[in-house]
């Protein structure tokens, strides 16, 4: 269920209002606590396993990378929504952003519980991802949906690899990542059902290389 904030965003707005809304979303994502849909945190009712110091450090690094991924997801969706040609596509981006904010909240909760920190480069990640999303939206709605579909497929694979790497005892982080993976799969299917175009072959490779640089850096910084 969407919050009042996101219901307001799906109403007809003029270009200046959309730009102001995008700036507000950026500030909220980077410097504040997002709204989300209010879904319960998957880690809330999970038993906390005992982690060694080494396991805790690895969980922190992986969840920091996941948090950066969700910062980028917010930026991508906001950029795509800002330049969308069809209001229905814009609204779909806004709804997806609301669900991705749940992920942002859950990752931040895990980092706090593990006594870890967020990436120091979050403003940079946001700006870069917003620009990519705006270009995708400007290219046309079918291409924008195709970009969304490919992004979600790549994120789903990335989260699957994290399930292999997270300590088995870190049941709470694993629950969060599992739910995120399921949501990303649904977003990709929704984009495909809405008419997503297949991206030309070089673009997915470029996206993977950019993501590799981001994840490698965010793991430490």
Backbone as ProteinMPNN parsed JSONL, in Angstrom:
{"seq_chain_A": "XXXXXXXXXXXXXXXXXXXXXXXXXXXXXXXXXXXXXXXXXXXXXXXXXXXXXXXXXXXXXXXXXXXXXXXXXXXXXXXXXXXXXXXXXXXXXXXXXXXXXXXXXXXXXXXXXXXXXXXXXXXXXXXXXXXXXXXXXXXXXXXXXXXXXXXXXXXXXXXXXXXXXXXXXXXXXXXXXXXXXXXXXXXXXXXXXXXXXXXXXXXXXXXXXXXXXXXXXXXXX", "coords_chain_A": {"N_chain_A": [[0.848, -1.195, 0.0], [0.579, 2.193, -0.919], [2.091, 5.099, 0.501], [0.817, 8.321, 1.688], [2.531, 10.204, 0.657], [3.537, 9.033, -1.705], [1.187, 8.59, -3.101], [0.452, 11.197, -3.614], [2.48, 11.915, -5.368], [1.809, 10.515, -7.661], [-0.247, 11.903, -8.747], [-1.318, 14.305, -11.254], [1.28, 16.398, -12.161], [3.07, 19.426, -12.859], [6.03, 20.037, -14.934], [7.944, 21.46, -13.334], [7.09, 20.871, -10.735], [7.552, 18.123, -10.74], [10.331, 18.13, -10.877], [11.019, 19.373, -8.449], [9.976, 17.477, -6.721], [11.691, 15.364, -7.329], [14.129, 16.338, -6.37], [13.519, 16.502, -3.646], [13.164, 13.779, -3.107], [15.757, 12.864, -3.511], [17.175, 14.125, -1.416], [15.892, 12.962, 0.773], [16.531, 10.245, 0.442], [19.339, 10.232, 0.677], [19.996, 11.683, 2.999], [18.129, 11.295, 5.027], [15.38, 9.5, 6.568], [13.632, 7.237, 4.624], [10.197, 6.8, 3.403], [8.735, 4.506, 2.388], [6.588, 1.558, 2.009], [5.588, 0.611, 4.308], [5.729, -2.063, 4.837], [6.457, -4.905, 6.931], [9.693, -5.373, 8.388], [11.669, -7.965, 7.168], [13.573, -9.089, 8.825], [12.712, -8.767, 11.364], [11.323, -10.692, 12.987], [13.081, -12.748, 13.045], [15.365, -15.11, 14.452], [18.296, -14.049, 16.072], [21.407, -14.989, 15.071], [24.548, -16.119, 16.471], [27.394, -14.316, 15.726], [30.772, -14.342, 14.642], [33.506, -11.981, 14.96], [34.706, -11.682, 12.454], [32.718, -12.7, 10.761], [30.716, -10.827, 11.226], [31.912, -8.51, 10.186], [32.014, -9.202, 7.477], [29.266, -9.431, 6.88], [28.477, -6.786, 7.31], [29.87, -5.482, 5.222], [28.691, -6.64, 2.937], [25.98, -5.928, 3.29], [26.232, -3.186, 3.223], [26.919, -2.795, 0.555], [24.514, -3.702, -0.56], [22.794, -1.745, 0.435], [23.767, 0.511, -0.918], [23.051, -0.289, -3.477], [20.277, -0.003, -3.287], [20.046, 2.731, -2.857], [20.902, 3.58, -5.372], [18.835, 2.436, -6.857], [16.625, 3.994, -6.074], [17.427, 6.435, -7.181], [17.588, 5.799, -9.931], [14.863, 5.165, -10.535], [13.636, 7.607, -9.925], [14.86, 9.293, -11.788], [13.971, 8.082, -14.17], [11.203, 8.384, -13.871], [11.005, 11.157, -13.953], [11.568, 11.786, -16.617], [9.792, 10.291, -18.061], [7.547, 9.531, -20.743], [4.907, 8.68, -20.858], [2.252, 8.931, -18.584], [1.381, 6.697, -17.19], [3.563, 4.995, -17.174], [5.307, 6.567, -15.712], [3.959, 6.556, -13.229], [4.176, 3.853, -12.63], [6.911, 3.656, -12.196], [7.133, 5.221, -9.913], [5.646, 3.745, -8.067], [7.204, 1.434, -7.944], [9.516, 2.552, -6.886], [8.664, 3.162, -4.314], [8.371, 0.616, -3.173], [11.011, -0.215, -3.357], [12.094, 1.501, -1.52], [11.416, 0.309, 0.843], [13.323, -1.724, 0.886], [15.599, -0.168, 1.178], [15.26, 0.86, 3.751], [15.268, -1.537, 5.242], [17.871, -2.513, 4.763], [19.365, -0.471, 5.921], [18.546, -0.733, 8.563], [19.718, -3.221, 9.153], [22.434, -2.609, 8.909], [22.736, -0.817, 11.028], [22.121, -2.522, 13.192], [24.233, -4.271, 13.02], [26.231, -2.647, 13.652], [27.472, -1.239, 11.641], [28.341, 1.014, 8.9], [26.941, 3.272, 6.445], [27.696, 3.703, 2.919], [30.194, 6.103, 2.202], [30.101, 7.365, -0.151], [27.545, 7.728, -1.082], [26.089, 10.086, -2.053], [27.403, 10.494, -4.522], [26.916, 8.042, -5.842], [24.146, 8.278, -6.087], [23.745, 10.541, -7.768], [24.974, 9.695, -10.161], [23.413, 7.411, -10.837], [20.898, 8.592, -11.07], [21.246, 10.188, -13.331], [21.615, 8.183, -15.29], [19.104, 6.966, -15.185], [17.456, 9.086, -16.017], [18.316, 9.451, -18.654], [17.569, 6.974, -19.73], [14.766, 7.174, -19.482], [14.296, 9.369, -21.146], [14.949, 8.276, -23.608], [12.715, 6.846, -24.324], [9.627, 5.2, -23.435], [9.375, 2.374, -23.706], [12.044, 1.598, -23.903], [12.931, 2.552, -21.494], [11.503, 0.908, -19.724], [12.657, -1.477, -20.515], [15.258, -1.065, -19.644], [14.763, -0.991, -16.914], [13.846, -3.633, -16.531], [16.175, -5.14, -17.21], [17.944, -4.136, -15.291], [16.758, -5.067, -12.919], [16.941, -7.829, -13.288], [19.712, -8.149, -13.186], [20.239, -7.244, -10.599], [18.835, -9.133, -9.127], [20.389, -11.432, -9.631], [22.749, -10.6, -8.441], [21.949, -10.388, -5.734], [21.397, -13.036, -5.26], [23.961, -14.087, -5.315], [24.911, -12.932, -2.99], [23.464, -14.253, -1.071], [24.782, -16.633, -1.095], [27.173, -15.832, 0.0], [26.782, -14.536, 2.443], [27.137, -15.029, 5.974], [26.019, -18.143, 7.27], [24.914, -18.078, 9.772], [23.872, -15.563, 10.028], [20.966, -14.948, 10.098], [19.094, -12.891, 9.972], [20.032, -10.902, 8.159], [20.063, -12.51, 5.898], [17.341, -13.074, 5.581], [16.362, -10.568, 4.876], [17.713, -10.088, 2.435], [16.736, -12.214, 0.9], [13.982, -11.559, 0.659], [14.215, -9.152, -0.712], [15.305, -10.085, -3.113], [13.129, -11.567, -4.132], [11.274, -9.508, -4.55], [12.611, -7.98, -6.522], [12.534, -9.72, -8.656], [9.788, -9.761, -9.187], [9.43, -7.086, -9.971], [10.875, -7.029, -12.355], [9.341, -8.776, -13.893], [6.961, -7.306, -14.007], [7.767, -5.087, -15.483], [8.365, -6.316, -17.909], [5.812, -7.241, -18.6], [4.593, -4.805, -19.04], [5.521, -4.005, -21.446], [8.287, -3.882, -21.994], [11.216, -3.179, -23.864], [13.743, -5.181, -25.499], [17.029, -4.693, -24.617], [19.769, -3.474, -26.629], [22.656, -5.568, -27.274], [25.211, -4.538, -26.232], [24.571, -2.899, -24.06], [23.584, -4.221, -21.619], [26.037, -5.4, -20.85], [27.661, -3.183, -20.346], [26.217, -2.118, -18.208], [26.616, -4.146, -16.305], [29.373, -3.926, -15.91], [29.61, -1.332, -14.857], [28.143, -1.694, -12.507], [29.804, -3.518, -11.261], [32.073, -2.02, -10.638], [30.915, -0.208, -8.841], [29.989, -1.909, -6.746], [32.366, -3.089, -5.871], [33.731, -0.893, -4.893], [31.954, 0.185, -2.97], [31.932, -1.776, -1.069], [34.045, -1.25, 0.596], [34.203, 1.522, 1.01]], "CA_chain_A": [[0.0, 0.0, 0.0], [1.394, 3.384, -1.029], [1.906, 6.151, 1.491], [0.25, 9.558, 1.16], [3.585, 10.873, -0.105], [3.62, 8.483, -3.047], [-0.08, 8.841, -3.788], [0.517, 12.581, -4.093], [3.399, 11.983, -6.492], [1.208, 9.946, -8.857], [-1.201, 12.848, -9.313], [-0.762, 15.103, -12.334], [2.141, 17.484, -11.732], [3.754, 20.061, -13.974], [7.457, 19.663, -14.927], [8.66, 22.035, -12.198], [6.72, 20.084, -9.558], [8.26, 16.85, -10.826], [11.731, 18.377, -10.557], [11.082, 19.615, -7.008], [9.751, 16.179, -6.085], [12.905, 14.568, -7.509], [15.129, 16.861, -5.436], [13.099, 16.08, -2.308], [13.438, 12.347, -2.989], [17.202, 12.697, -3.38], [17.569, 14.518, -0.061], [15.366, 11.961, 1.703], [17.288, 9.006, 0.277], [20.734, 10.366, 1.087], [20.243, 12.312, 4.302], [17.035, 11.146, 5.971], [14.752, 8.178, 6.596], [12.567, 7.188, 3.626], [8.852, 6.446, 3.85], [8.433, 3.12, 2.061], [5.182, 1.159, 1.979], [5.181, 0.174, 5.637], [5.814, -3.51, 5.012], [7.328, -5.266, 8.062], [11.076, -5.754, 8.127], [11.782, -9.434, 7.216], [14.485, -9.512, 9.893], [12.148, -8.43, 12.671], [10.946, -11.858, 13.792], [14.08, -13.815, 12.887], [16.291, -15.307, 15.565], [19.63, -13.507, 15.818], [22.463, -15.975, 15.28], [25.809, -15.627, 17.018], [28.37, -14.075, 14.674], [32.125, -13.98, 15.025], [33.862, -10.65, 14.475], [34.967, -11.776, 11.02], [31.427, -12.845, 10.091], [30.016, -9.557, 11.321], [32.528, -7.593, 9.226], [31.587, -9.584, 6.132], [27.856, -9.057, 6.743], [28.429, -5.325, 7.164], [30.327, -5.114, 3.882], [27.687, -7.051, 1.964], [24.763, -5.137, 3.457], [26.535, -1.833, 2.75], [26.777, -2.868, -0.903], [23.08, -3.783, -0.853], [22.212, -0.435, 0.708], [24.13, 1.359, -2.057], [22.19, -0.706, -4.582], [18.942, 0.568, -3.114], [20.2, 4.163, -3.118], [20.913, 3.703, -6.828], [17.496, 2.116, -7.363], [15.812, 5.192, -5.884], [17.85, 7.445, -8.147], [17.18, 5.35, -11.258], [13.425, 5.309, -10.697], [13.296, 9.033, -9.94], [15.281, 9.811, -13.08], [13.07, 7.557, -15.19], [9.893, 9.008, -13.682], [11.085, 12.562, -14.348], [11.619, 11.935, -18.073], [8.841, 9.38, -18.703], [6.633, 10.146, -21.705], [3.551, 8.237, -20.53], [1.971, 9.052, -17.158], [1.247, 5.366, -16.586], [4.915, 4.503, -16.931], [5.818, 7.357, -14.585], [3.349, 6.061, -11.994], [4.75, 2.533, -12.343], [8.231, 3.903, -11.622], [6.935, 5.756, -8.566], [5.234, 2.63, -7.204], [8.368, 0.573, -7.734], [10.433, 3.263, -5.983], [8.141, 3.035, -2.955], [8.718, -0.719, -2.685], [12.465, -0.253, -3.187], [12.423, 2.204, -0.285], [11.374, -0.704, 1.909], [14.637, -2.359, 0.885], [16.557, 0.8, 1.718], [15.044, 0.888, 5.202], [15.69, -2.815, 5.824], [19.337, -2.572, 4.727], [19.877, 0.467, 6.923], [18.311, -1.357, 9.864], [20.718, -4.264, 9.378], [23.731, -1.967, 9.139], [22.725, -0.297, 12.397], [22.16, -3.645, 14.122], [25.569, -4.86, 12.93], [27.156, -1.565, 14.012], [28.193, -0.844, 10.433], [28.015, 2.333, 8.376], [26.576, 3.366, 5.038], [28.782, 4.147, 2.053], [30.489, 7.531, 2.244], [29.949, 7.886, -1.507], [26.141, 7.655, -1.492], [25.682, 11.185, -2.947], [27.952, 10.245, -5.855], [26.146, 6.955, -6.45], [22.798, 8.759, -6.414], [23.803, 11.429, -8.932], [25.267, 8.898, -11.342], [22.264, 6.575, -11.175], [19.808, 9.461, -11.512], [21.526, 10.55, -14.716], [21.34, 7.017, -16.125], [17.654, 6.788, -15.258], [16.88, 10.167, -16.822], [18.625, 9.151, -20.056], [16.718, 5.844, -20.125], [13.415, 7.68, -19.663], [14.289, 10.254, -22.301], [15.039, 7.448, -24.809], [11.391, 6.323, -24.636], [9.094, 4.395, -22.343], [9.693, 0.951, -23.879], [13.459, 1.442, -23.57], [13.05, 2.759, -20.055], [11.042, -0.329, -19.102], [13.675, -2.478, -20.8], [16.365, -0.774, -18.737], [14.3, -1.439, -15.603], [13.83, -5.098, -16.53], [17.552, -5.634, -17.174], [18.497, -3.781, -13.978], [16.222, -5.966, -11.894], [17.524, -9.16, -13.487], [21.085, -8.126, -12.699], [20.203, -7.122, -9.134], [18.401, -10.437, -8.604], [21.561, -12.314, -9.663], [23.678, -10.081, -7.435], [21.446, -10.778, -4.416], [21.565, -14.486, -5.156], [25.363, -14.331, -4.941], [25.079, -12.527, -1.599], [22.924, -15.331, -0.231], [25.845, -17.63, -1.0], [28.337, -15.287, 0.711], [26.439, -14.131, 3.805], [27.281, -16.107, 6.961], [24.805, -18.938, 7.491], [24.355, -17.714, 11.08], [23.252, -14.231, 9.964], [19.628, -15.234, 9.583], [18.347, -11.659, 9.737], [20.472, -10.335, 6.877], [19.648, -13.43, 4.841], [15.902, -12.895, 5.378], [16.188, -9.311, 4.15], [18.187, -10.26, 1.064], [15.807, -13.124, 0.215], [12.772, -10.82, 0.301], [14.602, -8.207, -1.755], [15.447, -10.846, -4.355], [11.789, -11.888, -4.63], [10.674, -8.267, -5.037], [13.265, -7.59, -7.775], [11.995, -10.615, -9.687], [8.45, -9.276, -9.518], [9.555, -5.825, -10.702], [11.301, -7.362, -13.714], [8.18, -9.337, -14.585], [6.014, -6.223, -14.244], [8.296, -4.286, -16.592], [8.18, -7.101, -19.132], [4.389, -7.229, -18.912], [4.199, -3.458, -19.457], [5.999, -3.749, -22.8], [9.711, -3.558, -22.014], [11.986, -3.556, -25.041], [15.007, -5.866, -25.234], [18.125, -3.758, -24.816], [20.849, -3.933, -27.515], [23.574, -6.416, -26.514], [26.297, -3.933, -25.441], [24.113, -2.144, -22.892], [23.659, -5.029, -20.386], [27.432, -5.583, -20.439], [28.091, -1.922, -19.748], [25.555, -2.032, -16.916], [27.287, -5.063, -15.381], [30.693, -3.387, -15.579], [29.399, -0.196, -13.955], [27.73, -2.252, -11.219], [30.966, -4.169, -10.649], [32.891, -0.952, -10.045], [30.185, 0.324, -7.692], [29.949, -2.861, -5.62], [33.72, -3.265, -5.367], [34.089, 0.304, -4.135], [31.058, 0.345, -1.815], [32.278, -2.795, -0.062], [35.041, -0.71, 1.517], [34.087, 2.973, 1.242]], "C_chain_A": [[0.885, 1.248, 0.0], [1.071, 4.38, 0.073], [1.266, 7.361, 0.849], [1.263, 10.284, 0.291], [3.616, 10.364, -1.538], [2.307, 8.606, -3.793], [-0.1, 10.251, -4.354], [1.401, 12.678, -5.333], [2.784, 11.437, -7.769], [0.134, 10.836, -9.447], [-0.519, 13.676, -10.389], [0.01, 16.29, -11.777], [2.755, 18.135, -12.961], [5.245, 19.754, -13.874], [8.232, 20.219, -13.738], [8.357, 21.26, -10.925], [7.443, 18.743, -9.55], [9.723, 17.029, -10.434], [11.918, 18.594, -9.059], [10.912, 18.307, -6.249], [10.993, 15.307, -6.176], [14.01, 15.022, -6.556], [14.804, 16.424, -4.009], [13.41, 14.598, -2.092], [14.928, 12.091, -2.799], [17.661, 13.015, -1.963], [17.103, 13.489, 0.967], [16.193, 10.68, 1.652], [18.675, 9.096, 0.89], [20.88, 10.782, 2.549], [19.167, 12.072, 5.344], [16.539, 9.708, 5.959], [13.612, 8.139, 5.601], [11.249, 6.697, 4.205], [8.559, 4.972, 3.617], [6.941, 2.837, 2.054], [4.675, 0.722, 3.345], [5.19, -1.326, 5.827], [6.743, -3.841, 6.184], [8.708, -5.682, 7.598], [11.188, -7.285, 8.223], [12.665, -9.932, 8.349], [13.854, -9.42, 11.271], [11.898, -9.647, 13.55], [11.934, -13.015, 13.666], [14.973, -13.899, 14.123], [17.672, -14.795, 15.174], [20.675, -14.578, 16.101], [23.712, -15.329, 15.859], [26.835, -15.51, 15.9], [29.742, -13.792, 15.269], [32.421, -12.575, 14.502], [34.087, -10.653, 12.971], [33.661, -11.897, 10.236], [30.65, -11.534, 10.112], [30.579, -8.554, 10.322], [32.084, -7.916, 7.799], [30.122, -9.225, 5.898], [27.708, -7.554, 6.544], [28.807, -4.921, 5.75], [29.28, -5.451, 2.828], [26.419, -6.218, 2.081], [24.997, -3.666, 3.085], [26.408, -1.779, 1.222], [25.297, -2.907, -1.291], [22.383, -2.449, -0.605], [22.53, 0.526, -0.427], [23.274, 1.005, -3.272], [20.805, -0.107, -4.495], [18.955, 2.086, -3.25], [20.161, 4.409, -4.626], [19.543, 3.407, -7.433], [16.564, 3.315, -7.219], [16.137, 6.237, -6.944], [17.416, 7.069, -9.567], [15.691, 5.591, -11.492], [13.011, 6.774, -10.749], [13.693, 9.663, -11.278], [14.37, 9.352, -14.199], [11.685, 8.186, -15.087], [9.899, 10.454, -14.182], [10.992, 12.729, -15.856], [10.658, 10.997, -18.804], [7.891, 10.141, -19.625], [5.178, 9.859, -21.351], [3.356, 8.306, -19.017], [1.849, 7.716, -16.468], [2.606, 4.754, -16.295], [5.528, 5.247, -15.765], [5.261, 6.836, -13.263], [3.896, 4.692, -11.613], [6.135, 2.682, -11.711], [8.105, 4.378, -10.175], [6.517, 4.642, -7.604], [6.409, 1.706, -6.911], [9.351, 1.22, -6.771], [9.979, 3.134, -4.539], [8.503, 1.673, -2.369], [10.227, -0.845, -2.475], [12.887, 0.511, -1.929], [12.309, 1.279, 0.919], [12.743, -1.363, 2.031], [15.685, -1.444, 1.509], [16.477, 0.841, 3.243], [15.579, -0.39, 5.845], [17.217, -2.934, 5.851], [19.944, -1.644, 5.767], [19.689, -0.09, 8.33], [19.365, -2.417, 10.173], [22.085, -3.654, 9.645], [23.82, -1.422, 10.562], [22.856, -1.434, 13.403], [23.549, -4.289, 14.156], [26.659, -3.861, 13.286], [28.069, -1.204, 12.836], [27.758, 0.541, 9.986], [27.624, 2.229, 6.912], [27.782, 3.843, 4.228], [28.947, 5.667, 2.139], [30.256, 8.188, 0.887], [28.495, 7.876, -1.994], [25.692, 8.832, -2.357], [26.178, 10.994, -4.381], [27.187, 9.14, -6.566], [24.788, 7.459, -6.907], [22.823, 9.595, -7.692], [24.04, 10.63, -10.212], [24.08, 8.061, -11.791], [21.085, 7.409, -11.662], [20.01, 9.853, -12.978], [21.236, 9.402, -15.665], [19.841, 6.8, -16.286], [16.995, 7.838, -16.129], [17.123, 9.928, -18.307], [17.749, 8.01, -20.562], [15.285, 6.305, -20.367], [13.289, 8.554, -20.893], [14.288, 9.454, -23.607], [13.682, 6.894, -25.229], [10.932, 5.324, -23.596], [9.428, 2.906, -22.479], [11.155, 0.687, -23.545], [13.68, 1.622, -22.077], [12.61, 1.521, -19.292], [12.035, -1.462, -19.34], [14.884, -2.315, -19.897], [16.016, -1.243, -17.327], [14.341, -2.96, -15.504], [15.245, -5.66, -16.403], [18.211, -5.333, -15.832], [18.051, -4.765, -12.912], [16.767, -7.382, -12.047], [18.946, -9.216, -12.931], [21.139, -8.029, -11.172], [19.795, -8.455, -8.509], [19.578, -11.415, -8.566], [22.587, -11.901, -8.611], [23.239, -10.509, -6.026], [21.579, -12.284, -4.197], [23.002, -14.829, -4.751], [25.615, -13.946, -3.489], [24.504, -13.572, -0.648], [23.948, -16.451, -0.087], [26.979, -17.161, -0.092], [28.028, -14.851, 2.142], [26.641, -15.3, 4.766], [25.954, -16.836, 7.192], [24.119, -18.539, 8.799], [23.634, -16.369, 11.059], [21.867, -14.359, 9.332], [18.855, -13.97, 9.237], [18.738, -11.001, 8.416], [19.999, -11.213, 5.719], [18.153, -13.295, 4.544], [15.62, -11.627, 4.575], [16.563, -9.491, 2.681], [17.253, -11.175, 0.274], [14.539, -12.391, -0.217], [13.062, -9.797, -0.793], [14.704, -8.918, -3.107], [14.077, -11.162, -4.958], [11.106, -10.639, -5.2], [11.277, -7.846, -6.373], [12.747, -8.445, -8.924], [10.607, -10.144, -10.135], [8.499, -7.978, -10.309], [9.966, -6.078, -12.15], [10.135, -7.923, -14.519], [7.166, -8.251, -14.925], [6.469, -5.359, -15.412], [8.115, -5.01, -17.917], [6.719, -7.089, -19.561], [3.897, -5.879, -19.406], [4.744, -3.091, -20.828], [7.466, -3.387, -22.903], [10.37, -4.035, -23.302], [13.243, -4.31, -24.607], [16.147, -4.908, -25.554], [19.159, -4.322, -25.798], [21.965, -4.571, -26.701], [24.669, -5.669, -25.755], [25.834, -3.329, -24.115], [24.126, -2.988, -21.62], [25.084, -5.237, -19.906], [27.994, -4.329, -19.789], [27.5, -1.777, -18.357], [26.24, -2.934, -15.889], [28.653, -4.52, -14.959], [30.595, -2.2, -14.627], [29.038, -0.698, -12.564], [28.906, -2.904, -10.504], [31.879, -3.153, -9.973], [32.229, -0.426, -8.773], [30.244, -0.626, -6.512], [31.335, -3.063, -5.021], [34.141, -2.096, -4.496], [33.268, 0.41, -2.846], [31.351, -0.665, -0.717], [33.204, -2.205, 0.998], [34.804, 0.749, 1.9], [32.63, 3.381, 1.41]], "O_chain_A": [[1.815, 1.362, 0.799], [-0.071, 4.49, 0.519], [1.172, 7.444, -0.376], [0.895, 10.911, -0.702], [3.711, 11.151, -2.479], [2.314, 8.717, -5.019], [-0.611, 10.475, -5.451], [1.101, 13.443, -6.249], [3.184, 11.842, -8.86], [-0.357, 10.56, -10.541], [0.709, 13.747, -10.439], [-0.532, 17.092, -11.016], [2.943, 17.481, -13.987], [5.697, 19.26, -12.84], [9.089, 19.528, -13.186], [9.255, 21.015, -10.119], [7.893, 18.275, -8.503], [10.292, 16.185, -9.742], [12.858, 18.067, -8.464], [11.606, 18.053, -5.265], [11.324, 14.593, -5.23], [14.738, 14.198, -6.003], [15.692, 16.027, -3.255], [13.866, 14.208, -1.018], [15.323, 11.216, -2.028], [18.443, 12.267, -1.376], [17.823, 13.18, 1.916], [16.517, 10.099, 2.688], [19.137, 8.159, 1.542], [21.768, 10.302, 3.254], [19.272, 12.596, 6.453], [17.188, 8.815, 5.414], [12.688, 8.944, 5.716], [11.189, 6.237, 5.345], [8.176, 4.262, 4.546], [6.126, 3.759, 2.089], [3.48, 0.489, 3.525], [4.721, -1.826, 6.85], [7.72, -3.126, 6.409], [8.862, -6.278, 6.532], [10.836, -7.853, 9.256], [12.524, -11.073, 8.788], [14.403, -9.941, 12.242], [12.229, -9.632, 14.735], [11.662, -14.126, 14.122], [15.289, -12.889, 14.75], [18.158, -15.073, 14.078], [20.815, -15.026, 17.239], [23.901, -14.119, 15.741], [27.116, -16.486, 15.205], [29.861, -13.091, 16.273], [31.666, -12.043, 13.689], [33.691, -9.709, 12.287], [33.504, -11.281, 9.182], [30.001, -11.175, 9.129], [29.822, -7.826, 9.68], [31.811, -7.013, 7.009], [29.774, -8.759, 4.813], [26.916, -7.102, 5.717], [28.126, -4.095, 5.142], [29.011, -4.65, 1.933], [25.839, -5.839, 1.063], [24.063, -2.977, 2.676], [25.855, -0.826, 0.673], [24.877, -2.232, -2.231], [21.482, -2.069, -1.352], [21.658, 1.281, -0.857], [22.828, 1.887, -4.005], [20.218, 0.258, -5.513], [17.975, 2.67, -3.711], [19.482, 5.319, -5.101], [19.136, 4.046, -8.403], [15.799, 3.622, -8.134], [15.242, 6.846, -7.529], [16.933, 7.918, -10.317], [15.3, 6.15, -12.516], [12.133, 7.145, -11.528], [12.948, 10.471, -11.833], [14.029, 10.136, -15.085], [11.063, 8.489, -16.106], [8.919, 10.919, -14.765], [10.406, 13.7, -16.336], [10.697, 10.909, -20.032], [7.482, 11.262, -19.319], [4.315, 10.717, -21.532], [4.185, 7.807, -18.255], [2.175, 7.598, -15.287], [2.781, 4.073, -15.285], [6.192, 4.647, -14.92], [6.0, 6.69, -12.29], [4.065, 4.391, -10.432], [6.493, 1.931, -10.804], [8.889, 3.976, -9.315], [6.976, 4.598, -6.463], [6.592, 1.253, -5.781], [9.953, 0.54, -5.94], [10.806, 3.01, -3.636], [8.897, 1.581, -1.206], [10.674, -1.5, -1.533], [13.921, 0.204, -1.337], [13.026, 1.449, 1.905], [13.261, -1.541, 3.133], [16.545, -1.889, 2.269], [17.497, 0.856, 3.931], [16.26, -0.336, 6.869], [17.79, -3.397, 6.836], [20.927, -1.994, 6.42], [20.56, 0.06, 9.187], [19.851, -2.511, 11.301], [22.818, -4.129, 10.513], [24.853, -1.549, 11.22], [23.617, -1.326, 14.364], [23.984, -4.79, 15.193], [27.849, -4.173, 13.235], [29.252, -0.91, 13.004], [26.906, 1.167, 10.617], [27.926, 1.248, 6.233], [28.765, 4.328, 4.789], [27.968, 6.413, 2.146], [30.216, 9.414, 0.781], [28.245, 8.003, -3.192], [24.968, 8.61, -3.327], [25.464, 11.294, -5.338], [26.846, 9.27, -7.742], [24.328, 7.107, -7.993], [22.013, 9.38, -8.594], [23.382, 10.865, -11.226], [23.77, 8.004, -12.981], [20.354, 6.99, -12.559], [19.065, 9.851, -13.766], [20.67, 9.617, -16.737], [19.362, 6.492, -17.377], [16.081, 7.53, -16.894], [16.24, 10.173, -19.128], [17.243, 8.062, -21.683], [14.653, 5.885, -21.336], [12.287, 8.49, -21.605], [13.702, 9.887, -24.6], [13.514, 6.507, -26.385], [11.751, 4.672, -22.948], [9.729, 2.246, -21.485], [11.474, -0.349, -22.961], [14.505, 0.94, -21.471], [13.26, 1.121, -18.326], [12.233, -2.31, -18.47], [15.466, -3.298, -19.438], [16.852, -1.816, -16.628], [14.816, -3.51, -14.51], [15.491, -6.549, -15.588], [18.944, -6.162, -15.294], [18.853, -5.237, -12.107], [17.026, -8.06, -11.053], [19.339, -10.191, -12.292], [21.984, -8.656, -10.534], [20.343, -8.858, -7.484], [19.75, -12.142, -7.588], [23.214, -12.747, -7.973], [24.065, -10.941, -5.222], [21.842, -12.74, -3.084], [23.233, -15.736, -3.951], [26.445, -14.566, -2.822], [25.01, -13.75, 0.461], [23.976, -17.141, 0.932], [27.668, -17.979, 0.517], [28.935, -14.802, 2.974], [26.349, -16.443, 4.414], [24.9, -16.209, 7.296], [22.899, -18.644, 8.924], [22.867, -16.065, 11.973], [21.634, -13.939, 8.199], [18.047, -13.973, 8.309], [17.872, -10.59, 7.644], [19.583, -10.703, 4.679], [17.74, -13.39, 3.388], [14.749, -11.612, 3.705], [15.813, -9.091, 1.79], [17.006, -10.929, -0.906], [14.07, -12.579, -1.339], [12.248, -9.6, -1.695], [14.239, -8.4, -4.122], [13.891, -11.036, -6.169], [10.431, -10.718, -6.227], [10.552, -7.405, -7.265], [12.545, -7.951, -10.033], [10.302, -10.135, -11.327], [7.698, -7.782, -11.223], [9.468, -5.422, -13.065], [9.963, -7.583, -15.689], [6.575, -8.268, -16.004], [5.654, -4.945, -16.236], [7.757, -4.4, -18.925], [6.417, -6.944, -20.745], [2.893, -5.808, -20.114], [4.473, -2.001, -21.332], [7.855, -2.653, -23.812], [10.118, -5.145, -23.771], [13.747, -4.113, -23.501], [16.211, -4.369, -26.659], [19.402, -5.529, -25.8], [22.206, -4.17, -25.562], [25.046, -6.137, -24.681], [26.606, -3.254, -23.16], [24.639, -2.517, -20.605], [25.336, -5.254, -18.701], [28.72, -4.407, -18.798], [28.192, -1.363, -17.426], [26.424, -2.538, -14.738], [29.043, -4.638, -13.797], [31.397, -2.072, -13.702], [29.552, -0.201, -11.562], [28.995, -2.85, -9.277], [32.393, -3.391, -8.88], [32.892, -0.222, -7.757], [30.519, -0.201, -5.39], [31.473, -3.195, -3.804], [34.822, -2.276, -3.486], [33.806, 0.687, -1.775], [31.041, -0.419, 0.449], [33.159, -2.608, 2.16], [35.169, 1.166, 2.999], [32.338, 4.559, 1.613]]}, "name": "protein", "num_of_chains": 1, "seq": "XXXXXXXXXXXXXXXXXXXXXXXXXXXXXXXXXXXXXXXXXXXXXXXXXXXXXXXXXXXXXXXXXXXXXXXXXXXXXXXXXXXXXXXXXXXXXXXXXXXXXXXXXXXXXXXXXXXXXXXXXXXXXXXXXXXXXXXXXXXXXXXXXXXXXXXXXXXXXXXXXXXXXXXXXXXXXXXXXXXXXXXXXXXXXXXXXXXXXXXXXXXXXXXXXXXXXXXXXXXXX"}
